[in-house]
Amino acid sequence: MFGELSKLFDRNFVIGYFLPVALLAIATLALLAGFGLWLSVSDVLSFFSAPNTEASASENTAISTLAPLVNTTIVVLVLWLFAVFLLALNRTVYRLMEGYGPANPARLLAWRERRRYRKLQERKKEVADDSREELRLLREEAVQFPPREHQLLPTRFGNTLRAFEYYTWWIYGIDAIAGWNRVVALIPKDYQDLISEAKAQTDFWLHLWVFGLLIMMEYIIIVVYVAISPGFDEHLYMLWFFPLVLLFPIGASRGARGAAVAWGDIVKASFDVFLPELGKKLGFPPISSREQERDLWWLYANVITRRDLDARREFVEKLSAGTELTAMVREVEKLRSQLDSHTPEIEALREALGAPEITKSELDSTEPQAPSEYAREPAQKKPRSWWRRMLGG
């Protein structure tokens, strides 16, 4: 959180936190005013306009200039404080909407995600002969579900996040959450800005989703309260807003899932591009196969997330075994760079001696030949037949 405090006035904070809080405040005031429970529209407008006083003209001018500015500053400051509070609760909000926690009401709907996952698996078997449809289902599975059924979360939003969180474990064998804090140290600032913008879009839709549910609860409570109070007929027109109140969180949840997919694509690309560089920083030996890479990252993930002593011992042994090979590879690279730096001198010497130029393709296509004295085996004489020996041949 403290790393974000220096960015409390940037665009990402406004989009992800301040704007949803402002929309929640406006919607709440609109509901209260519509049902006649609190301020009316004219009262709200008068709060941001200059009061009508009987003071002198100079005093009226000062009041008309400062009053709207002071009132607006107070409102913005209050909303900003709520936005900072929302920033502090960001991780809690994410885990709540993903379905974590034994007391989370979303766990009651976990069967829906399991059923949706199983239907997708059955659909893949049915369209096995249709390559285009199978490819579409595979893409849908990759962005909406984790690799295994037991890894499912109770909500669609949670499974969308898990889909890209398990990407690094599936491909490289490293935990995305633990590995991200290390990879992000190597990501350039411009690319970090892209990641922050993508997360801000996800924050915006997620907070609108949460606030949409709160507004729907407010609406239902106010309707019940007004219905048992006299004068309900005056506010019947507010019942027409119920479809909007109901559909708004549904639309916001779709927007949150779509933004999470875009955010996940950038995060996955970050691991693909910068994870090899992290391996070099950690002293990994040259990677010769995908199995070797997965094995190293899997051991490293067990060390940093579980403090597994056996994994630590094996990880250190593999790094130690690769130290000599790494030094040899670096020495070869150093000699190659030195040779490349002397290429102009070599070319000048070749031209001075009149030697023909040999291209790299010719060198690659030239097969080594054995010296002439060993080029072929000496011919062996055939044994003479008995009648040639009799004749002296």
N, C-alpha and C positions, 0 to 999 in steps of 0.2 A: 504493500500500500504506500509506503513512504516514497518509493520511486515514482509514484503517480502524483504525489502532492505538488510537485513542481509544474505539473501540466494541468492544473485545475481551471485554466482559462483558455485552453487550446480548443481546436475544432472538435477533436475526438471526444473530449469531456462534454462539450455542449451537446453533441449528437447523442452520445450514449447515455448521459445522465441528466443533464439540465433540461433538455427538451422533453423527455418523458415526464419528469416531475412537473414541468409547466403545464403540459397537456392534462395531467391528472388534476391539478388545481383548477384549471379552466372547466373541465368536465364536472367536477364536484360542485363548483359554484353554479354551473348551469343547471344541474339537477335541483339544488336547493332553491334557486331562484324560480325555476319552472314550477315547482310544487308549492311555492309561496312560503317556504320555511325560513328563509333568511333574506339576504340582500336581493333587491331587484336589479334589473339591468341599469336603471337610472342611478341607483345608489352606487353601483360599481363605477359607472362613468363619472359620477361626481367626485369619486375618490381620486381620480386621476386628473381632475380639472381644478381650476382656481376657485376658492370659495367666494361667495358674493358678500362683501363687507361694505360698511359705510365709512370706511376710513378715507383718508385723503387720496388724491390721484396718484401721488408718488408711492404711497404705501400699497395701494391697489396694484400698481405696476410690479412692485417687488413681490407681492404675494402671488400674483398671477404667473410670475416667472419661476419662483422657487417651489411653490406647492406641488405642481405636477412632477417636477424633478425629484423632490424629496420623497414623495409617495412612491414613485416608480423605483427609486433606489432601495427603499425599504422592502418592497415586494421582491425585487430581484435578489436582494441579499438573503431574504428568507428562503426563496426557492433554491438559491445556491447552497445554503446550508443543508437543506434536505437532499440536494444532489450529492454533496460530499458524504452525507450519511448513507446514501444509496451506494456510493462507491465503496464504503467500508463493508457493506453487506453484499458486495458483488459475488463473491465466492459462495456465500450461503444461498443467494438467489439461484445461482446456476445449479447447485446440488439439489435444491428443492424442485426445480423444474425438470431436472434429469431423472428424479425419482429415488434419490438416495435417502437413507434413513429408515429405521424400522417403523416409525410413526408417520411416515409420509403417506397422505391419502392416495397418491398416485399409484402406490403398490397394489391397490385394489384393482387397477386396470392392467396389471402386468400380463394377464392372460390374452389381452388383445394383441400385444406385441408378439407373443409366442405364436399365436394363431396366424398373424400376418407373415411372420418369418417362415412358418411351415407351408403356408400357401404358396409363397414364392419358391420354395424348394420343390414343391409338387409341380408348379408351373414350369420350372426349368426342365423337369423330366418329361413333361408332355410335349414341349417344343424342342426336344433334342435334335429333331431333323431339320428344324428351321434355324439356320445359323444367325440370321439377322435378329430374330426375336430372342434367341438365346443370348446374344451379345447385349441386347438391350436390358435383359433381366440381370445379367452379370453386372452391368454398370449400375443398375438400380440397387442391387445388393451391396455393391462396394461402397456406395455413399449413404446407405440407410441403415446398415446393420454391421455389427462386429463379425469376425470370422466364424464364431461358434455360437450355438444356441444358448449355452450356459452363461455366455457373456452378455446376454441381453439385459437392458434396463426397462423399467415399466413404461417409459414415455418415448414417443417418436423423436423428440428433441434430444433426449439422452442417448438414444442409439445412433443418431446422426453424429453426435460428438464422439461417441465410442468408435464409430467407424474409422475416423481418422486418427484417434488416439492409439488404436491397435495396429495402424498401418506400419509404424516403425517396429513394433514387436514382430509383426508378421514378416516383414521384409528383412530387417536388420537384427532382430533379436534384442532390442533395447527398449526400455520403458519410455514412452513419449514424455510423460510428465517429469520424470527425473532427468531424462536426457535433454529436455528443452532448456533448462536453466544453464546448461553447459554449451549447447549449440548457439543460443542467442548471443553469447559473448563473442562469437566469431562472425555474426551477421552484420553487414554494413548498415549504416544508419538509414540510407534510402530504402533499403529493403525492410528494415524494421518499421519504417513509417507505413509501408504497404500493409504489413501485418497488423499494425495498430489500427489502421483505418478499417480493415476487414473486421476486426474484433469490435470496433465501435459500432459498425452496422449491426452486428449480432446483438450487442448490448442494447441498442435502440429498440429492436423488435422484441427482444426478450422482456425488457422492462415495460414496453407497451402491452405485451401479453399479460404480465403480472398485474399491471394497473387496470387492464381491461377486465380481468376477473374481479378486482376490487370494486370497480365501478358497477359491474353487474350486481354484486352483493349489495352495494349502496342503493342501487335502483330498487331491488326487491324489498329491502328493509323500508325504504321511504314509501313505496307503494302500499305496503301493509300498514304502515303508520298512518298515512293519509286516509286510507280506506276506512279505518275505524274512527276517523275524526270527522266532525261535521264540515260540510262544504267541499266534499270530494268531487262533486259534479263540476266544480270550477276548473279542475285539473285533469279532466278526462283526456284532453288532447295529448298529455304526456305519455299515455299508453302507446301512442303511435311510435315512440322511440324505442320500444322494447326490441323489435327486430335488429335495430342498429346496435343496441347494447349487447345483444346476444351474439351477433355476427362479428363484432369488432375483435374480441379475443381469439376467435377462430382464425380470422385473417392475420392477426398478429403472430399467432403460432406458426402459420405457414411461412410468414416472412422471416421468422427466427430460424426455421429449419433451412430455408434457402440461403440466408446469410451465413449460417454455420457451414454449409457445404462449400461456399466460396472461401470462407476463412480456413477451412480444413485443407483445401487445395494448396493454399499458400504455405501453410505449416508443413504439409507433406513435401512440397518442393524445397523448403528450407532444409529438411533433413537430407533429402537426396543430394543437395548441392554442398552443404557445409558439414555433414557428418564425416566424410573422408578427411576433411581438414582437421576436425576434432580428433580423429584417430591418430593423425600425425603428431598433434600437440601432446597426446597422451603416450606417445612412444610406441604405437602399434608397428609391428614389422610389415614389410611389403605384402599386400594381399594378393594371393595367387589363385584363390577360388572363392566363390560365394559362401561355401560351407565354412571356410576358415574365417571369413568376415563375420558371419552369424555367430560362430562359436566364441569369438573374441568379445563381441558386443553383449552376448548373452551372459558371459562370465562377468563382464564389467557391470552389467545391470544388476546381477545378483550381489555384487560387492557393495554397490552404492545404495541399494534399496533394502537389502536384507542383512547386510554385514555377514554374509556367508563365508566362514573361514576356509572351507574346502574350495569354494570358488575363488577366493582370494589367492590361495596357494597355487592353484592351477593357472590362474591368470598371470601371476608373477613369473611362473615357470615359462609360460609361453612368451611373455615379453622378453625374458632373459635369453631364451633360445633364439629369439629373432634379433637380438642386439647385434651379433656379429654379422648376420646377413644384411641387416640394415646399414651397418658401417660400410660393408663391401659395396652395396648398391649406391650409397652416397659418394663413395670414392670413384666409382665408375662414372657417375653423373658429373662429378667434378672434373675428371679427365676429359670427358666428352665436351664439356663447356670450354675447357682450355683449348682443346683441338679446334672447336668451332671458332674460337677467337683468333686462331692463327691461320684460318683459311685463306685470307688475302695473301699472306706471305707464301703459303704453299702453292697457290695458283701462280704467283709471280715467278717462283722458282721453276715450276713446271714449264711455263712459257719460255723462260730463259734457256732451259735445257732442250726445248723442242719436243718434250714428251707428249704423246697423245692424251687427250682428256678422257678419263674413264668415268662414266656416269654411275650413279648408285644402282640403277637397274641392271647395268652390265655387271657390276660387282655381285649383285644378288643372284644373277643368272649364271655366273661363272662357277663351275664345279671344280673342286680341288682335284688335281691329278697327281698320281704317284710318280716318283722319279722313274726315269726310263729303265734303269736296271732292274726295277721292281714292277715294271708296268705289266708284265705278263709272266706266267709260269713257264719255265723251259719245257719245250715239247718232249714228250716221252716217246721213245721208240717202241714200236709194236714188236712183240716177240715173233721170231721167224718160225714158219711152219716146218715140219720134219722133212718134207721133200726139198725145200730150199736149202736146208742144212746138208742134205745128202749131195746136192749138186754144187755145194760150196758157195751158194748165193747168200 
